[in-house]
Amino acid sequence: MPSVYIKTYGCQMNVRDSEAVAAQLLARGYTLAPSEDQADIVLLNTCSVRDHAEQTALNKMRALAADFRRSGREVVLGFLGCMAQSRGEELLRQLPGVDLVIGTQKLHRTAEYLDDLLRGRRTRVVDTAPEPGSESAIREHLPAGDGSGPVTAYVSIMQGCNQHCTFCIVPQTRGPERSRSIRDIVTECRELAARGVKEITLLGQIVTSYGRRPGPDGRPGWLAPDEPWPVPEPESAPKRSPFVRLLEAVHEIEGIERIRFTAPHPKGYGEDLIEAYGRLPKLVESAHLPVQSGSNRILKLMRRGYTRERFLEIVSRLRAVQPGIGISTDIIVGFPGETEEDFQQTLELCREVEFDNVFLFKYSPRRNTPAATMPGALPEEVIEERHARALELINSIARRRYAAMVGRTVQILVEGPSKKNPHRMMGRTRCNKIVVFDGSPRHRGQLLDIRIVRAGNYTLYGDPAIVGFDSGAPVSASSPAGPEPAGVPAG
């Protein structure tokens, strides 16, 4: 069977989609190539959130087509994902060497379409049509090549977005919100736990909106079609959002040690979710809260649905429940009409919150979004200058917070070899900080207490805090670390 190479751009949703497509292809008898040079099929899973991401994928495909043309090799080339969804057949006109364009709701049909192309039943394929039930079609996971399962796994719980922020193309590329049932998600998580997965990350465009949109039959989106409704509950039972119900259900799965989720929206942080951080031990002390701007005027133009004051209130309440919680965010600089005063309010918000990590973006107009035609577009040099100033502040805050970890002992889940130095091992703290240490592959999948001895740029370095630890000998998993003191950045 042919070999396939998949290159992924963009968010964790795309990473998860690529993994599922690869697993489906393996089940059909395809093999996965280690590089594009050794592949019979090359697929680019694309992102449309920023123009830079689209241009990167387009330039990559042009280069691939030219290289294969010069070498005389016949290779099937295809686009998957968000850019494929938004541009569709246009990609075939722009790039004559492309054979396949598959949108976000048809990824599970990739193997079927490749079979058609390879057997001559079709010459080129474009499919970006919506498909009911596609939210439940991405559930396969890659098997481990060495016989041992992965330590962490992404689980897609929904597709689509109803928020319609003025800068964002995602509602167009991913469609409206559609949720899987809690029962279906729990079944997938149980299967992963049986394969040795210790940490689950629940994924959605706005993951905290899970289950809020009714299903096609008007029943709650978190119920399977054959489950009874209404579900009887005691009148005294606290009101819980569908997302918190899901967290509780995954929390009960034996073998799962940690639960994360991304990406939420600040409007989804109700009292029940904040309270869950204090009562669900497997829900790690980590929150990604995309603020986008510190200016109420810009937030309104972005159509974000909250104010600066509301965002700060959420952060304060989270830190009251978990004083050492790690908080990260997304920020856009250079939004149309952003003044120097607006920008200063964003910088001040960063100083006040002291984020552990910030994903900082330069505004990029996306076609068919309201912001693309808003007045007050900023010159590129202004955006670049503000981006540089914000980055300097963000990095200085992070350096201080990471340096404060030196001398501390934190708990990590060992994921495997470090990407930059395969001779060392790495894991993540409960607050989502990367820790690199001298260890052995046999420690993979274990919870270890690590003493931090040095802080780098968004990476911590440590020694196992275990008497008699031998980097080549097995150790028992340690017990979860206790609560951290208030005002100190947690692991």
N, C-alpha and C positions, 0 to 999 in steps of 0.2 A: 504494500500500500504506500501511497505518497507520504512524504514528510511535510509537516506544517510548522512555520515559525510565526508566532503572534507577538507583535510589538504593541505595548499599551501606553497610551497617553492619558493624563488627567487623574481623576479622583479614584477613591477606593471602590466606587460602584463599577468603574471601568475595569479595575483590577479583578474584581469579583466576576464580572461578565466574561472577561478573557479566560479566567480559570474554568468557568463552566463550559465555555465553547471548547476549550482544549480537552476537557474531560469527555465531552460528547464525541469529539473526533477520535479520541483514543478508543472509546467503546465501539466505534465503527471500524477499527483496525488501522487507522492512521497512526503515524509516529510523530513525535515532536522533535523538530530539528534544533540543535544547539545554537544555530545562527542562521541568518537569512541566506548566507552564501551556500549553505548545505540543504536548503529547503526546496521542495517542489511547489510549495504554496506559501506565499507571504501575505499575512493579514495585518493591517494597521487598525487597531481599535482606537477611535479618535475622540477628541474633546472639542467642544465649541464654546466653552465658557469665555475664552479670550481669543482674540485674533491671532496672537502669537502661537497658541497651541494649534490652530488650524493651519497656519502657514508652515509650521514645523512639519506637520504630517504631510501636507501637499509637497513640500520640497523633498521630503524623504521618499515619497512615492515616485516623484520625477527622477530622482537619482537612481532608485532601484530599477525603474523601467529602462533607463539609459544603460545601466550596467549590464542588465540581462540581455538587452538588445545587442550590445557590443560583443558579449560572450557567446551569443548564439543559443543560449539556454532558453527553453520554453518553461516559464514559471507562471502560475496563476497568481494574479495580484488582486487584492480586495481591500475595501474599506468597510469597517464595522463601526457602530456606535453613533455618537451624537452628531458629528459632522456628516456622516453618511445620511443620517435622518434629515438634517436641515438642508443639505444640498442635493441629495438624490441623484437623478440622472445627469445633472449638471457635471458631476464628477467624471462621468464617462466622456462627455464632450471635451472637458478640460484635459483629461489624461487618457488618450486612446489606448494605452497599454493596460488599463484597469478592466478586469473581467467581472468583478463582483462588488455590489454596494448593498449592504444590509443594515436596516435601521434598528433602533433600540428595542422594538417590540417583536423583532423577527430573528434575534440572535440564535435562538434555539433551533432555527432551520438552516444554520450554516452548513452542517454536514450534508444535509439533503441537497442543498444547492451546489456544493462542491462536487458531490457525486454526479449531478446532472452535467456540470461543466466538463468533468474529466471523461465522462462517457459519451460526450458529444450530443447529449439531448438538448442542451442549450449552448449558445455562444457567449452570451453575457447575461447577467442577472442584476436587476435592481428591484429591491422590495423594501419599501418604507411604510407600508400600510399598517394601520393599527390592527391589533389582534386581541380579542377578548381572552382573558386568562393568561396573558403573557407574564404577568407578575409572578405566577407560580411555576413558570417554565425554567427558570434559572435556579437549579438546586443541586446539580452535580458538582462534585469536588474532585480535584486531582488526587490520584493515589501517590503515595511516596515511592520514589524509585528505589530506595534502599531498604524497603520493607517495613520501615517505621513511619507511622502517620505524622502529620503536622501537629505542632503544638498549639497554634492559633488558627482561627478560621473566620472568614467573613460570611455572614448569612444575610441575604437580601430579604427584607420583610415587606417591602412595598416598592412600587414604581410610581414615578410621576410627581408633579408638584402643582398645587393650586394657589401658591402665594403671589406669583406674577409681580415680583420686584421689577422696577422699571429698567434695570440694567441687565436683566438675566434672560438668557435664551432657553433655559432648562425646561420651562413648561411647554415650549414648542418642540424640543427634541425628545423629551421623555413622556409627554402627554399628561393627562390629569391623574390625580392620586388614585391608586388601586392597591389595596392591601391583601396580603395573604392571610389565611386564618391562623389563629394562635395554634390550633392543633397541628397544622401542616408545618409551621415553623418549629414547634417543639419536637416533632418527629425528626426533622432534619438535624436539629441540635443533638438529640439523643444518639442518632447514627454517628455524628461526629465524635461525641464523647466516647462511644464504643470503639472508635478508631484511635483514641488517645489524645484527642483535642482537649486542652485544658482551659482555653480562653476563647470566648465567642465575641465578635464585634457585630452588632446588629446594624444593618445599613438601610438608608432611605434618603431620598432627596431632602425631605424634612422629616426625619425619623420620628420626631415627637408628634407628628400629625397622624401617626399610624392608627388605622381603624376608625377614624372620624368620619370618613366619607362612606355612606351606605353602599352596600353591594348592589348589583343590578336588580335584585328582587326586593330592594328596600330594607333588607335586614342589615344588622350591624356588619361592618366590613371585616371584623375580626372573628366572625363565626363561619365555620364550614357550612356548605349548603345543607347538609343533613343533620346539623345540630339544632336542637329545639330552641325556640325563642317565644316569649321572653324567658330569660334565665332567672329562676326565683332566687332572691337574695334577702337576707334579714333586713328589716327596715333600719336597724341600728348599724348596718355595715357602712363603712366610710365610702364615699363616692371616689372611684378611681377611674382615670382615663384608660382607654384601651391600651395605650403604650405601657402604662404602669402594670396593668393586668398581664401583659406579655412579659415584662421584666420578672414579675413574680413567678410566672410559669417556667421560664428558663432557669430561674434561680433554684427551682426544685430538682433540676436534672442532676443526678449523681454523676460525678466525674468532672463536671464543669466547675472550675475554681474561680474564674473571673468573667465578668460581663462588662463590655464596653458598648458604646453606640455612637454613631455619627451619620449624618450631620444634623443636629437639631436646629431649631429656631428659638430665639428667646421667648417668643409668645407661647411656646410649648412647656415652659417651666412653671407649671402650676404648683400648688401646695403639695399635691400628692407625689409629684416627681421629686421635689426638693426633700420631702420627708423620706422618700425611698432611699436616698443616699445614707440616711442614718440607720435604717432598719434592715437593709438587704446587704449582708456582709460581702457577697460576691460582686456587687455593683461597685466597681473601683472608684477611688476618689479622683476622678478626672472628668472635666466638662469642657467640651468645645462649644463656645458661645459666639457665633459670628455676629459681631457688632456692626461692621462695615464703616461706620463713621461715628465720631463723637459729637456731631452737630445735629441738634433737633431739626434744623431747617433742611439739612441734607437728608436726614433720615426720612423726612416727610416726602421729599422729592424722590427718594428711592422707593417709597411705598413699603417701608419695612414694618409698620404697624406697632412700634413701640418708641419710647423716648429714651434719651440718655439717662434720665432719672430712673426709669423703670429697669433699664439694664443694670445700673449700679445697685438697685435694690435686689435683683436676682443674685448678683455676685455676693452681696452682703449676706443674704439668707443662706446661700450655699456654704459660705465660709463659717457661718454660725453652726451649721449642722456638721460640717467636716472642715475644721480649721486649716488643715494642711492640704486641701484639695488643689490639684493642678488645673489651672484654667488657661485655655488657649483661645484664639479668636481669628477671624478674618477681617482685614481692613482694606478698603479701596481708597486710594488717593487720586485726586484729579477728576472727581465726578463733575459733570457739567454744572457750572455756576458756583463751584466751591471757591470761597474766598480765603484769604490768608487767615481771617478770624475763624472760619469753619475749620480749617486745617489745624490751627492752634488748639481748638477744642478737642480734636482727635488726639493730639499729642498729650494734652492734659489728662484725657481719659486713660491713656496708656500709663502715665505716671501714677494716677490714682489707683488703678486696678493692679498694676504690676503683673502683666500676663507672663506665664511661663514660656509661651511660644506664640508668635503672631505670623500668620500667613499674609504677607503684605503684597497687594496687587496694584498695578497702575491701571486706571480706568481704561477699558477697551470697548469702543462702541460695537454693539452687535446688531446686525441687521434685523429689522422688524421688531425692535424693542423700543419702548417710548423714549428712553434716555438717548437713543441714537440721534433723535431729531430735536432734543432740547436745546434751547439757547444757552450761550455761555460756555461753549466748548473751550477748554484750556489749551494753550500752546504746549507742544510736546516738551519743550525745555522747562516749563513750569512744573509739569507733572514729574519729570525726571528729578528736578531739584527737590521737590517735596518728598518724593519717594526716598531719596538719599538721606534727607534729614530724619524722616520717620524711621528708616532702617537703623540709623546710628543710635537713636534713642532706644528703640526696641532691643537692639543687641546689647546695649549697655545695661539695661534692666535685667535681661536674661543672664548676662555674665555675673551680675551681682547675686542673683537668685541661685544660680548653679554653684557659684563659689561657696555660698552658705551651706551647701550640702556636704562639703568636705569635713570629714570627721564623723559624719552621721552613719548609721546603719539602716539600710533599707531592704525591703524584700523585693526580689525580682523573680519573674518566671523566665527561665533560661530557654531561649528560642532556638539557638544554634550558633554557628560560627559568625563572627563579626564580618560584615560585608567588606570592610576596608582591610581587615587583617584576619584571614581565615584561620590563623594559628591561635587566635583568642576567641573566647565565647562572648555572646551578648545576650542581654535580656532587657525587659522593661519593668520599671517600677509600677506600682499601682497607679501612680500619677502620670504615667506615660513618658517617663524619662528613660533614655537609653543608657545602659550601663555595660561597659566592656570590662572583662576580667580574664585572668588566666584560669582556664578550666579544661574540661575534657568533653568530647561529644557525648559521653555517657551521662553528663549532667543535664542534657537537653530534656526539657519537659518538667524539670524539678523547680520547686519554689525554694530559693536560697536567700539567706540573709547575707548581704554584702556590705562591707565597710568601705565607704567612699574615701579615696586617698587623693584624688585629683579631679579637677573639673576642666573640660575643654569647651569648644564651641558646641553647645547643645548636646554634649556627651559627657557622661560621668565615667570615671575609671575607679575600680575598686578591687579589694581582696575579700575572699569569702570569710565571713565572721564566724568561722567554725573551728573549734580547737582540733588540731590534728588533721586539718583538711589536706588532702592530697589531690592535686589537679588531675591525676590520672586514676584516681580511685573513686568508686561510687559513694555517694552520700545519701542520706535519707532526706526527704523533703522537710523543710523547716516549717514551723507553724507560722501563720500570718502575723505580721508585725502589729504591735499595738497602736493606739491612736497617737497622733503627733501633737506636740504642744502648740497652742495657738500662736499665730504670728510667725511660724517657721515654715518655709516651703517644704512640703512633704515629698517623699520619694515618688 
